[in-house]
Amino acid sequence: MHSFIKHAAYSAAFTAGLVILLMIASRISVPKNNMPGAGMPDLSANGILGEQDHTIDVLILGDSESYSSIIPLKIWEQQGITTYCCGTASQKLCYSEEFLHKAFRNQSPKIVILETNAIFRDFSFSDMLLHKADKYFPVFDYHNRWKSLKAHDLDFSVNYTYNDSTKGYQFTTVTDEASTDGYMKETDHYAPVSARNRSYVESIHAYCEQNGAKLILVSTPSTVNWNTARHNSIQKMAKELNLDYIDMNLMRNEIPIDWKTDTRDKGDHLNYFGAQKVTSYLGRYLSGTGLLSNHKNDEKYRHWNDQSGNFNMTIYASLQK
């Protein structure tokens, strides 16, 4: 019995020591700024860390479909609503949830949009475990930073100063025509959604509710990624979870995508011309919810007007080439 207690005490001491070391290593390795060169991954998405506290009305999560299809500064220009896209390439729902929690540290969006293509991206238990571990011990995510640590990294304080000029949107006017053969052909089939992915949607929904936000599922137009079987599955899920669902692939009149001119890569993603149409509809929809205010004349949001003006100048210059 004495030997067992002694062994248990050693084990507890070792575990406590390991936890303390991981905590210290995490504090050292985590980027102290979100500026380029500070070691922060997914710079545009993490630009939300540099936004003024509690100024983002709408948070957007998802894979590349999200940051290719929605233009936050156009919603600002047209409706005075602040949106930020935390979309990343091939984003899995475990990463979507991480961005959700990260955003709510200093923001209080009233609406969270989840682009639904991510719901069909499978991920492993190890992926899920790694993202869960990152929440408590960021050293697992930033372990490669040991090669580039500087003296200031020993200062545990963080100061996020980078503010993404397009609020997460990735601008391009490249055009590559898409085929629409079989696009959104009618079917009674349902595309499979894994139990793990379903549980993450439920978890994201619950977190939004707990924090006073409304979760909306949105399927942006894509001839490559979207079909009626996927629509059927998401519509069924939305009904079961009592969520609003917008499938833009079925809204030919409201969002008149021209697949000859509005895609950059044969229907996989929209370009700026297609994104304008999606954004115009989405902005009106968001305004119509009655949950959001127009901040255009609020001095606190003046920099949004400045960034919107700079964005329009970039677009004009690009279109003149």
WOQUIKA-V289123 format. One record per residue. RES is the residue in three letters. OMEGA is omega in radians with two decimals (999 if undefined). BURIAL is 1 if it has 16 or more other C-alpha atoms within 10 Angstrom, else 0. D_LAST is the distance of its C-alpha to the last C-alpha in Angstrom with 2 decimals. Layout:
# WOQUIKA-V289123
RES&OMEGA&BURIAL&D_LAST ; RES&OMEGA&BURIAL&D_LAST
This chain:
# WOQUIKA-V289123
MET&3.11&0&81.31 ; HIS&3.14&0&81.00 ; SER&3.13&0&78.92 ; PHE&3.14&0&76.59 ; ILE&3.13&0&76.05 ; LYS&3.13&0&75.44 ; HIS&3.12&0&72.89 ; ALA&3.13&0&71.14 ; ALA&3.09&0&71.04 ; TYR&-3.13&0&69.48 ; SER&3.13&0&66.87 ; ALA&3.13&0&66.02 ; ALA&3.12&0&65.79 ; PHE&3.14&0&63.53 ; THR&3.13&0&61.23 ; ALA&3.12&0&61.11 ; GLY&3.12&0&60.35 ; LEU&3.12&0&57.54 ; VAL&3.14&0&55.99 ; ILE&3.11&0&56.22 ; LEU&3.12&0&54.59 ; LEU&3.12&1&51.72 ; MET&3.12&1&51.27 ; ILE&3.13&0&51.19 ; ALA&3.13&1&48.84 ; SER&-3.13&1&46.51 ; ARG&3.14&1&46.50 ; ILE&-3.00&1&45.70 ; SER&-3.09&1&43.01 ; VAL&3.13&1&41.02 ; PRO&-3.10&1&37.86 ; LYS&3.08&1&38.74 ; ASN&3.08&1&35.22 ; ASN&3.08&1&32.11 ; MET&3.03&1&29.83 ; PRO&3.13&0&27.88 ; GLY&-3.12&0&30.53 ; ALA&3.10&1&33.44 ; GLY&-3.12&1&34.01 ; MET&3.09&1&32.84 ; PRO&3.07&0&31.53 ; ASP&-2.97&0&28.83 ; LEU&-3.09&1&27.37 ; SER&-3.13&1&25.26 ; ALA&3.14&1&28.23 ; ASN&3.04&1&30.65 ; GLY&3.12&1&28.69 ; ILE&3.12&1&30.99 ; LEU&3.14&1&33.72 ; GLY&3.10&1&32.13 ; GLU&3.10&1&31.94 ; GLN&-3.07&0&34.60 ; ASP&3.02&0&37.74 ; HIS&3.09&0&38.27 ; THR&-3.11&1&35.05 ; ILE&-3.13&1&33.46 ; ASP&-3.02&1&34.48 ; VAL&3.09&1&33.07 ; LEU&-3.14&1&32.81 ; ILE&3.12&1&30.89 ; LEU&3.08&1&32.14 ; GLY&-3.14&1&31.24 ; ASP&-3.05&1&29.34 ; SER&3.07&1&25.66 ; GLU&-3.09&1&25.89 ; SER&-3.06&1&26.38 ; TYR&3.04&1&23.46 ; SER&-2.94&1&21.05 ; SER&-3.02&1&22.46 ; ILE&-3.08&1&23.35 ; ILE&-3.08&1&21.26 ; PRO&-3.09&1&23.90 ; LEU&3.03&1&22.07 ; LYS&3.05&1&21.53 ; ILE&3.07&1&25.27 ; TRP&-3.10&1&25.93 ; GLU&-3.04&1&23.94 ; GLN&-3.06&0&25.73 ; GLN&-3.10&1&29.14 ; GLY&3.13&1&29.62 ; ILE&-3.13&1&30.61 ; THR&3.09&1&29.87 ; THR&3.08&1&28.94 ; TYR&-3.12&1&28.28 ; CYS&3.05&1&27.41 ; CYS&3.08&1&29.55 ; GLY&3.08&1&28.34 ; THR&-3.11&1&28.28 ; ALA&3.09&0&27.73 ; SER&-3.08&0&30.81 ; GLN&3.06&1&32.59 ; LYS&-3.03&1&36.27 ; LEU&3.09&1&38.42 ; CYS&3.08&1&40.37 ; TYR&3.06&1&37.19 ; SER&-3.14&1&36.24 ; GLU&3.11&1&39.68 ; GLU&3.11&0&39.24 ; PHE&3.09&1&36.11 ; LEU&-3.13&1&38.02 ; HIS&-3.14&1&40.88 ; LYS&-3.11&0&38.69 ; ALA&-3.08&1&36.81 ; PHE&3.06&1&40.12 ; ARG&-3.07&0&41.46 ; ASN&3.12&1&39.77 ; GLN&3.12&1&38.18 ; SER&-3.13&1&39.91 ; PRO&3.12&1&37.51 ; LYS&3.12&1&39.18 ; ILE&3.01&1&37.17 ; VAL&3.11&1&36.18 ; ILE&3.04&1&33.96 ; LEU&3.07&1&34.48 ; GLU&-2.85&1&32.00 ; THR&3.13&1&34.50 ; ASN&3.14&1&33.06 ; ALA&-3.11&1&34.53 ; ILE&-3.14&1&37.95 ; PHE&3.09&1&38.00 ; ARG&-3.14&0&37.16 ; ASP&3.05&0&40.51 ; PHE&-3.02&0&41.51 ; SER&3.06&0&44.71 ; PHE&3.13&0&47.51 ; SER&3.05&0&46.58 ; ASP&-3.12&0&43.02 ; MET&-3.11&1&44.65 ; LEU&-3.13&0&47.23 ; LEU&3.14&1&44.73 ; HIS&3.07&1&42.75 ; LYS&3.14&1&46.07 ; ALA&-3.14&0&47.20 ; ASP&-3.11&1&43.98 ; LYS&-3.08&0&44.85 ; TYR&-3.11&0&48.03 ; PHE&-3.10&1&47.39 ; PRO&-3.14&1&43.71 ; VAL&3.12&1&44.80 ; PHE&-3.13&1&44.50 ; ASP&-3.03&1&40.76 ; TYR&-3.07&1&40.20 ; HIS&-3.13&0&42.76 ; ASN&-3.13&0&40.29 ; ARG&3.11&1&39.75 ; TRP&-3.11&0&43.12 ; LYS&-3.03&0&41.40 ; SER&-3.14&0&39.25 ; LEU&3.09&1&41.53 ; LYS&-3.11&0&41.85 ; ALA&-3.09&0&44.76 ; HIS&3.11&0&43.17 ; ASP&3.09&1&43.14 ; LEU&3.00&0&46.90 ; ASP&-3.00&0&46.34 ; PHE&-3.08&0&46.34 ; SER&3.10&0&44.46 ; VAL&3.13&0&40.84 ; ASN&-3.08&0&38.25 ; TYR&-3.05&1&34.95 ; THR&-3.10&1&32.42 ; TYR&-3.14&1&29.00 ; ASN&-3.04&1&27.18 ; ASP&-2.99&1&24.18 ; SER&3.13&1&21.28 ; THR&3.08&1&20.41 ; LYS&3.05&1&24.11 ; GLY&3.13&1&23.86 ; TYR&3.09&1&20.91 ; GLN&-2.96&1&18.46 ; PHE&2.98&1&14.93 ; THR&3.05&1&12.79 ; THR&3.09&1&10.75 ; VAL&-3.12&0&12.06 ; THR&3.09&1&14.21 ; ASP&-2.98&1&17.53 ; GLU&-3.14&0&20.11 ; ALA&2.98&1&23.50 ; SER&3.11&0&27.00 ; THR&3.12&0&29.19 ; ASP&3.11&0&32.47 ; GLY&-3.10&0&35.08 ; TYR&3.12&0&32.76 ; MET&3.05&1&35.11 ; LYS&-3.08&0&38.03 ; GLU&3.08&0&41.20 ; THR&3.05&0&43.63 ; ASP&-3.09&0&46.47 ; HIS&3.10&0&45.71 ; TYR&3.09&1&44.80 ; ALA&-3.09&0&42.56 ; PRO&3.00&0&44.55 ; VAL&-3.08&1&43.82 ; SER&3.11&0&45.75 ; ALA&3.13&0&48.39 ; ARG&3.14&1&46.71 ; ASN&3.11&1&43.38 ; ARG&-3.12&0&45.33 ; SER&3.12&0&47.21 ; TYR&3.06&1&44.03 ; VAL&3.12&1&42.73 ; GLU&3.14&0&46.15 ; SER&3.09&0&46.06 ; ILE&3.10&1&42.66 ; HIS&-3.12&1&43.99 ; ALA&3.14&0&47.19 ; TYR&3.10&1&45.42 ; CYS&3.14&1&43.26 ; GLU&-3.14&0&46.44 ; GLN&-3.09&0&48.27 ; ASN&3.03&0&45.58 ; GLY&3.14&0&45.25 ; ALA&3.10&1&41.93 ; LYS&3.09&1&41.25 ; LEU&3.11&1&39.77 ; ILE&3.06&1&37.58 ; LEU&-3.11&1&36.57 ; VAL&3.03&1&33.18 ; SER&-3.14&1&31.94 ; THR&-3.05&1&28.19 ; PRO&3.07&1&27.00 ; SER&3.11&1&26.98 ; THR&-3.11&1&28.30 ; VAL&-2.99&0&28.97 ; ASN&-2.98&1&30.78 ; TRP&3.11&1&32.54 ; ASN&-3.05&1&35.43 ; THR&3.10&1&38.41 ; ALA&3.09&1&40.79 ; ARG&3.08&1&38.71 ; HIS&-3.10&1&38.49 ; ASN&-3.12&1&42.27 ; SER&-3.13&0&42.93 ; ILE&3.09&1&40.77 ; GLN&3.11&1&42.17 ; LYS&3.13&0&45.66 ; MET&-3.13&1&45.01 ; ALA&3.13&1&43.58 ; LYS&-3.12&0&46.69 ; GLU&-3.11&0&49.02 ; LEU&-3.13&0&47.46 ; ASN&3.14&0&47.03 ; LEU&2.98&0&43.27 ; ASP&-3.14&0&40.66 ; TYR&3.10&1&38.39 ; ILE&3.05&1&35.16 ; ASP&-3.09&1&34.04 ; MET&3.11&1&30.67 ; ASN&3.13&1&30.95 ; LEU&-3.01&1&33.65 ; MET&-3.04&0&31.93 ; ARG&-3.13&0&30.21 ; ASN&-3.12&0&30.73 ; GLU&-3.12&0&30.00 ; ILE&-3.00&1&26.89 ; PRO&3.13&0&25.60 ; ILE&3.03&1&23.46 ; ASP&-3.02&0&21.96 ; TRP&3.01&1&22.29 ; LYS&-3.00&0&20.13 ; THR&-2.92&1&16.93 ; ASP&3.10&1&17.95 ; THR&-3.12&1&18.73 ; ARG&-3.02&1&17.01 ; ASP&3.04&0&20.11 ; LYS&3.02&1&22.33 ; GLY&3.11&1&23.76 ; ASP&3.14&1&24.61 ; HIS&3.04&1&22.15 ; LEU&2.94&1&19.97 ; ASN&-3.08&1&16.25 ; TYR&-3.09&1&14.95 ; PHE&3.08&1&15.59 ; GLY&-3.13&1&19.10 ; ALA&3.09&1&19.76 ; GLN&-3.10&1&19.27 ; LYS&3.08&1&22.10 ; VAL&-3.07&1&24.31 ; THR&3.13&1&23.88 ; SER&3.11&1&24.67 ; TYR&-3.06&0&27.88 ; LEU&3.12&1&28.83 ; GLY&3.12&1&28.51 ; ARG&3.12&0&30.86 ; TYR&-3.12&0&33.17 ; LEU&3.12&1&33.46 ; SER&-3.10&1&34.15 ; GLY&3.13&0&36.77 ; THR&-3.09&0&38.72 ; GLY&-3.11&0&40.24 ; LEU&-2.95&0&40.07 ; LEU&-3.13&1&37.22 ; SER&3.04&0&36.80 ; ASN&-3.07&0&33.98 ; HIS&-2.99&1&33.43 ; LYS&-3.08&1&30.89 ; ASN&3.14&0&33.53 ; ASP&-3.09&0&35.14 ; GLU&-3.13&0&34.89 ; LYS&-3.07&0&35.15 ; TYR&-3.05&0&31.70 ; ARG&-3.10&0&29.93 ; HIS&3.06&0&27.63 ; TRP&3.07&1&26.21 ; ASN&3.12&1&25.01 ; ASP&-3.12&0&23.46 ; GLN&3.07&1&21.71 ; SER&3.11&1&20.57 ; GLY&3.12&0&19.07 ; ASN&3.12&0&17.26 ; PHE&3.13&1&15.99 ; ASN&3.10&0&14.68 ; MET&3.09&0&12.86 ; THR&3.11&0&11.21 ; ILE&-3.14&0&10.31 ; TYR&-3.13&0&9.05 ; ALA&3.14&0&6.79 ; SER&-3.10&0&5.56 ; LEU&3.12&0&5.52 ; GLN&-3.10&0&3.79 ; LYS&999&0&0.00
